[in-house]
């Protein structure tokens, strides 16, 4: 059972970018984001500080012209002149007593493995994974005959918590339990630091939710995976500031 403060998970990207991942943070006004080649998540001000017009202008400035802007967990109103490009319901789940354990076949993946990691992600579509995502935490993989066939790793890092992400297996090895093994192995490393695992998935992904529940995760909240594109007039004149 988790003893970590769950309230930081209400806005996990912001909690990470003002905490353990502060060295990644790009800032304009009250808006934060990760570098575009690390992960796409952008963090709006915490509730009840509902984003105002200046915040939305800063979002546009950070994103740049024509960019699709992911707003993890945002349930407020996007300005009328913005284009909603992606909007699906999601769930956030937290470790509730799972059995975490290292895996003898799992290897640590690093920058040299990124081309293969990107290829596996392209084939399996677990969610955003970019050339520098591997810098966010520990990524573990399993190889068969030298080829990377499964992986999982750490992404958002709010204080006291670490998100398990990029869980994927090649179709040729599905059904062998590799995803479960890697989740337990990544969770073991998180627990060894005295932190608690959590994760996100689509609310309609019943197979994944059943897997995570069977491993010992519980539903914490229903969230949203939302992305939007700013109108051109907001991105033409504003420069980006980086902290």
Secondary structure as UniProt FT lines:
FT   HELIX           6..11
FT   HELIX           12..17
FT   TURN            18..21
FT   HELIX           22..24
FT   STRAND          26..28
FT   TURN            29..30
FT   STRAND          31..33
FT   TURN            36..38
FT   STRAND          42..43
FT   TURN            47..48
FT   HELIX           53..63
FT   TURN            65..66
FT   STRAND          68..72
FT   TURN            80..81
FT   STRAND          83..95
FT   TURN            104..105
FT   STRAND          107..109
FT   HELIX           111..113
FT   HELIX           114..124
FT   TURN            131..132
FT   HELIX           133..136
FT   STRAND          139..144
FT   TURN            145..146
FT   STRAND          147..154
FT   TURN            159..160
FT   STRAND          161..169
FT   HELIX           171..173
FT   TURN            174..175
FT   HELIX           178..192
FT   TURN            193..194
FT   STRAND          196..202
FT   TURN            203..204
FT   HELIX           206..215
FT   STRAND          217..229
FT   HELIX           232..235
//
